[in-house]
Amino acid sequence: MANKGRSYGLSAQVQAKIGAKRDPQQEAEVQEWIETLTGEKFPSDYAESLRDGIILCKLANTLVPGSVKKVNTNKTQSFKLRENIENFQKMAKNYGVPETDVFQVVDLFEKSNISQVTQCICAVGRLAQTKPGYTGPALGPKQSAENVREWTEEQLLAQKQMKGEIGLQMGQNKGASQAGQNFGLGRQINYTEPQ
């Protein structure tokens, strides 16, 4: 991050577009959720507090005890801090977060796409509500559950018999078409014999 210069042209436009996706209200909700679960306050602003991955590892261990074996707190070794972020990502994937919702390490470590980081944490929060034994606060809407239906043979047979009775409502028009219908005048072609 320190070696990166200022962006110009298309790179600056892309970075501005990514930065515009950040939602301060959503970030505040995520911060409050993490602080409630871990019992620790963020030491500085949202992105900077998450950047070293320590808070994310504590969150992971709160949701899934023992999921992160060692939390690296030495802030002088950047590869160790990146390892913290990778450990959170592994936990999120094992927890059930789709690959498309998981952020890249550089998105957080270089603070290049904080909105993606927030999206990932929100996905973890949605999944947490579906896990048995979770008693913490809700983050975002509850994830939908599968609605498996069990049909008896009688119900399936009755459904097959109904298909014959309500054919027109089921999209069948019994071979009728609009062929030959003409709304308005068609093209008039008058043939005259040559003289």
Secondary structure, DSSP 8 states (H G I E B T S, - for coil): -TT-----HHHHHHHHHHHHT--HHHHHHHHHHHHHHH----SS-HHHHHTTSHHHHHHHHHHSTTSSS-----TT-HHHHHHHHHHHHHHHHHHT--GGG---HHHHHT-S-HHHHHHHHHHHHHHHHHSTT--S---SS-----------HHHHHHHHHHHHHTTGGGT--TT---TT---S-----------
